[in-house]
Structures are given as C-alpha cells and as structure tokens.
Amino acid sequence: MIFRRATIRLTVAYTVIQLAIFAIFAIGVYTFVTGTFDFDAAESDGEGAVNAAEQGFALLRTALIVFYACLLVVIPLFSWLMARSALKPIRVSFERQQQFVDGASHEMRTPLSVIQGELELALSRSRSPAEYQEAITVALTATGGLIRLTEDLLKLSRTSKAELSDSFTLIDLNEILPELVVAAAGRRDDVHIAVDTGPPLPVRGSAELLSRAIGNVLDNAVKFSGPGGAVTLSTTRGDGGAAVIRIDDDGIGMTPAELVHAFDRFWRAETSRTTPGHGLGLALTKQIMQAHDGSIALESWPGRGSTVTFKIPTATR
C-alpha cells in the first residue's frame, strides 16, 4: 500500500513535469514560427500568400494540439514505468527489511520463550547445582539456536549476490567436506555417513557460505534419518566440468506436495515439526547456490529418503 501510493504520487509528478515541458516547447515552436514569419513579404505577394500562411499556421496549431493530446495518453504510462523503476531499489530494500522483521518476530518467539521459562523455573525456588546446570544448559542451547537463526535471517534479508561474490576466492570443494562430515556425525552416533570424493573440484566462491549450504543439507539428512540410517556424500565432475556434490539419505522423505514448498522460507513439513529447526536451511542454501551461479535440486520419496544435488561451475587455478 505504501509503495502503491508512492508510485501514484511519483507518476503524477513525472506526468505534470513532462507535460509542462512539452507544452512550453510547443508554445515556443509556434511562437517562433509565427514571430519570424515575414507578413510584409507575404502581403506584397498578394492575398493568396497571406491565406496560405494562415492555413500553414492553423495546420501547425492542429499538429501541435494532436501531438500534445497523444502525449496526454503516452506520458502517464511512461511516467508510471519511470516511477516503478525509480522505486524498485527502495522497494527491494524495504521488502528485505520487512522479511527480516516478520521472520524474526515469528521465529524468535519460541527460543526466547524457552530461555525465559528455564530461567524463571530456576529462580522460582532453591535448586540443586545439577538442576541449575541443566536449566543453564537448556537456556544456552536455545541461545545458540537463536544466534544461528539471527545470522540466517540477516543473510536472507540483507545479502545480495553482488555482496556475496565480493568475498569469493579459489577453493577446492573436497577440502571443506571433512569438517562438515565430522560435525554432522557428532549430532547423531546412530547414523552412518559414507564419503566418496572424486577428483579435485576447484570453484570460485566463499568457503564459509558453501560450508553452510552443504552443511545445512547434510544436517537435514542426518536429522531425518532413522536409527541405523545411512547417509552418502559423494563428489564428481558433471557435464561441462561442473562440480557436483550429491547427498543421499534413507530417511523419512517428502511427498510431492511437500517437495513443492521445500525451498520456501519458514516452511516445514508436518512430519518434521517435532524436529528442532526453523525452516530456513534450504532457503538459505538455495540463495547461496544462486550467488555462486550454481543450482540445487531435491528429489524425495516418502519413507525412502531424499537426494540433494549441488552443481557449481568449476574454476581454473
């Protein structure tokens, strides 16, 4: 609503200014033509020459009026396009800020409630050191999740592709994977992670951002696998020499209807709502891949698991 009113006001302003300029131009042309015409010479040529001149002036007036009438139709449309173009960067910035505010207000409520509840419970009466330690641990865990959530929200709302690409360097994707595997394995000791790396995969990008993207998917694969489940992480070169990273799991999978919304911000499948998370991982992952001129594809089958495939253009050393 705000930008609609701003667009209308800016359109009106552009229209008035342009119509005023063209009106002054038309009046100036007509005044110049009639003012510089030599009537004395025309009268010496006879009444026919004067009449021809007056007819020419009348034709000029008609042409200017018709041209101005056409501008009354064309200029408002042109002004509307100009107004939309001028407001587009502001609108994008506003929408990013609004997304952050909406997301923060929606997603921060739960961890903040956990922190508040644990602290209030700990202070409600005297407790043993073990009980205090448990309350502090729960509050600290919720705080860590809140920090990660805030970082993800900020990246989604503020970071543009140009800003992300400023930090890109030449890296080998195979070199950032071991640390991610260790971190994911540490979250579940009942899920086996197999790694199959191919040839070196040099790409130009941000090791931190790519680690976050691949780590998000790897964490999801581990998180949604059942006890004794298996996750496979493999790398290879695809068509055109692109770096390909594939993550397979045999977890709960997703239905076709759920798959449509997998990359939506804050969306979570019904089967995953009891699992900790905020529904930001895949949305952020997709944005990171787009910033690297890459892609991410998700295939999933209910009860049989999922397959996520990353593709990133390789770079020369």
Protein Blocks (a to p, Z undefined) as FASTA:
>chain_A
ZZmmmmmmmmmmmmmmmmmmmmmmmmmmmmmmmmmpcfklmmmnojklmmmmmmmmmmmm
mmmmmmmmmmmmmmmmmmmmmmmmmmmmmmmmmmmmmmmmmmmmmmmmmmmmmmmmmmmm
mmmpccdfklmmmmmmmmmmmmmmmmmmmmmmmmmmmmcfklmmmmgccddfklmmmmmm
mmmmmmpmkbccdddddddddddddfklmmmmmmmmmmmmmmmpcehiacdddddddehh
iacdddddfbebpafklmmmmmpghiacfklmmpgcehlmmmmmmmmmmmnopacddddd
ehiapcdddddddddZZ
